[in-house]
Amino acid sequence: MTIRKNTSLLKESSRFAKENRTKSWFYAVSSMVLLFSSIIAGLYSPNLGLKVLLCLCTTALISRTFVIYHDYVHGSILRNSKAARVMFFSYGIFCLAPLNVWKRTHDYHHRYNGRIFKPSIGTYAIFTRKRFNDSTKQQKLTYLLKRHPLIMLFGYLFTFLYGMCIQPAITDIRKHYDSLLAIVAHSVYIGIVYSYFGWASLIMVVILPNLLAYGLGAYLFYAQHNFPGVRYKCDNEWTYEASALESSSYIKMGRIMRYITGNIGYHHIHHINPNIPFYRLPEAMSKIPELQNPITTTLGLRDVISCIRLKIWDEEKKKMTPI
């Protein structure tokens, strides 16, 4: 199928798809240094209150560095740098999103975002009401479980450790050798922390930060494409621009959360042009009028509940609805 694109909007956005190499290195390296400094400080801190604070810092920095890694894989920052390749390949192992499986599934997601009848690779599955009603009890249960808030909360285990590491390694070990490396590295990491620092440090420095960061990440990814007002199209109705502006949300956040999430809330702009570095997304929105009226959600409890309640695509009503 030929992808129909709004060339004028793409041309406008391409002005912002140029990185400041120095800024990219600064954000990437400083965020990595802060992350591993927070982890080390958490391991050696004798004070429980300080461990809790450092646990939250580590959670925030895992979230931030993951988005920066995500930008690197898109090629929007530090493209063709051998040093960056080594750094981010290693980070992909550390964060349980190995480069090979992450790039393959995420690129697929960008190509087919907003198309209702495409396989759900790299995203949450979406059934039409008819497909859901025609499914077996087991298929319905599996579908609803994958979209359940508890599965999002435990994204560390289900989405990352299993979905991006264990399953790909079992499916094709040669193609996804780095998934096996991630499993081994994470197991060694857990073993070392437990052996030398004990249960408290294992929980506060490894388990909880990963649980919280990946739980947040799983929900953000869900809310970016499952929100009131989202539109899904058949192939013959689908256009590139509409998939970005109607099938991707703008998650409005405060300054601190924008820092923690690397501006990933500007998701409609990211889908218009994934080559825009994360630090230029707000600039693009402020200067391109067509991007300034997106479908918006927030991290407020009411909006979170509104998003989570959505389960299936109603073809007659042309909207996501509860069952």
Secondary structure, 3 states (H helix, E strand, C coil): CCCCCCHHHHHHHHCCCCCCHHHHHHHHHHHHHHHHHHHHHHHHCCCHHHHHHHHHHHHHHHHHHHHHHHHHHHCCCCCCCHHHHHHHHHHHHHCCCCHHHHHHHHHHHHHHCCECCCCCCCCCCCCEHHHHHHCCHHHHHHHHHHCCHHHHHCHHHHHHHHHHHHHHHHHCCCCCHHHHHHHHHHHHHHHHHHHHHHHHHHHHHHHHHHHHHHHHHHHHHHHCCCCCCCCCECCCCCCHHHHHHHCCCEEECCHHHHHHCCCCCEHHHHHHCCCCCHHHHHHHHHHCHHHCCCCEEECCHHHHHHHHCCCEEECCCCEEECC
